[in-house]
Amino acid sequence: MEKSYAQMTEQELREEIAKLREKARKAEQLGIVNEFAVYERKAVMATAYLIDPSTIEKGEIYRLDGSPGEFFKVEYLKGRFAWGYRLGGEQFEEALPISLLLPVKAGK
């Protein structure tokens, strides 16, 4: 039986992320876009388990990894997801894995 990400050690998570990124790379090379997207999303979720949720502050604005110029304001956390709004968008609430949030301020 496979372990969930929450049950894995840091080392197991890092190995899983490496495997998922390798599978994503191969899928991309073969032009299998859907498979690539699935592996990438799984790697993002696994990475969220390497981050301490207490480092994400409610009310704070974060840059979005992989989306230059996009920002996200965190309203609240639930598990490994930050709920909030993209700035400059339609202001609808959404949840993003905390691994996609990057500090706006340098030195954090």
C-alpha positions as CSV (number, residue, x, y, z in Angstrom):
1,M,0.0,0.0,0.0
2,E,1.3,3.4,-0.9
3,K,1.9,6.1,1.7
4,S,0.2,9.4,1.5
5,Y,2.4,12.5,1.2
6,A,1.4,13.4,4.8
7,Q,2.9,10.0,6.0
8,M,6.2,10.4,4.1
9,T,9.4,11.5,5.6
10,E,11.3,14.5,4.1
11,Q,13.6,12.1,2.3
12,E,10.8,10.1,0.9
13,L,9.0,13.3,-0.3
14,R,12.2,14.5,-2.0
15,E,12.6,11.1,-3.8
16,E,8.9,11.1,-4.8
17,I,9.2,14.7,-6.2
18,A,12.3,13.7,-8.2
19,K,10.5,10.6,-9.6
20,L,7.4,12.7,-10.5
21,R,9.5,15.4,-12.2
22,E,11.4,12.8,-14.2
23,K,8.0,11.3,-15.4
24,A,6.8,14.7,-16.3
25,R,9.9,15.4,-18.3
26,K,9.5,12.2,-20.2
27,A,5.8,12.8,-20.8
28,E,6.7,16.3,-22.1
29,Q,9.3,14.9,-24.5
30,L,6.8,12.4,-25.8
31,G,4.2,15.2,-26.3
32,I,1.7,13.7,-23.8
33,V,0.5,17.0,-22.4
34,N,-2.2,15.6,-20.1
35,E,0.2,13.2,-18.4
36,F,2.8,16.0,-18.1
37,A,0.2,18.2,-16.3
38,V,-0.7,15.4,-13.9
39,Y,2.9,14.7,-12.9
40,E,3.7,18.4,-12.5
41,R,0.6,18.9,-10.3
42,K,1.5,15.9,-8.2
43,A,5.1,17.2,-7.7
44,V,3.7,20.6,-6.6
45,M,1.4,18.9,-4.1
46,A,4.3,16.7,-2.7
47,T,6.4,19.9,-2.4
48,A,3.7,21.5,-0.3
49,Y,4.4,18.8,2.3
50,L,8.0,20.0,2.6
51,I,6.8,23.5,3.6
52,D,5.7,24.4,7.2
53,P,2.2,26.0,6.8
54,S,3.0,28.3,9.7
55,T,5.4,30.2,7.4
56,I,2.4,31.3,5.3
57,E,0.9,34.4,6.8
58,K,-2.8,35.2,6.5
59,G,-3.4,38.6,4.9
60,E,0.0,38.5,3.2
61,I,0.6,38.9,-0.5
62,Y,2.7,36.3,-2.3
63,R,4.2,35.9,-5.8
64,L,3.0,32.8,-7.7
65,D,5.8,30.4,-8.7
66,G,5.8,29.9,-12.5
67,S,3.5,32.9,-13.1
68,P,5.6,36.1,-13.3
69,G,3.7,39.2,-12.4
70,E,0.9,37.3,-10.7
71,F,0.2,37.8,-7.0
72,F,-2.0,36.0,-4.5
73,K,-3.5,37.4,-1.2
74,V,-3.9,34.6,1.4
75,E,-7.2,34.8,3.4
76,Y,-6.8,31.6,5.3
77,L,-5.1,28.2,5.3
78,K,-6.7,24.8,5.2
79,G,-4.3,21.9,5.3
80,R,-1.6,22.4,2.6
81,F,-3.7,24.9,0.7
82,A,-3.9,28.7,0.9
83,W,-7.3,30.1,0.1
84,G,-7.5,33.6,-1.2
85,Y,-7.6,35.8,-4.3
86,R,-5.3,36.6,-7.2
87,L,-4.7,40.3,-7.4
88,G,-5.8,42.1,-10.4
89,G,-8.1,39.3,-11.4
90,E,-11.8,38.7,-11.0
91,Q,-11.4,38.4,-7.3
92,F,-13.0,34.9,-7.0
93,E,-11.8,32.8,-4.1
94,E,-9.5,29.9,-4.9
95,A,-7.2,27.5,-3.2
96,L,-3.5,27.0,-4.2
97,P,-1.0,24.6,-2.8
98,I,1.3,26.5,-0.5
99,S,4.3,25.3,-2.5
100,L,3.2,27.8,-5.3
101,L,3.6,30.8,-2.9
102,L,6.8,32.8,-3.0
103,P,7.5,35.8,-0.7
104,V,7.2,39.2,-2.3
105,K,9.7,40.7,0.2
106,A,13.4,39.9,-0.4
107,G,15.2,38.1,2.4
108,K,12.3,35.8,3.4
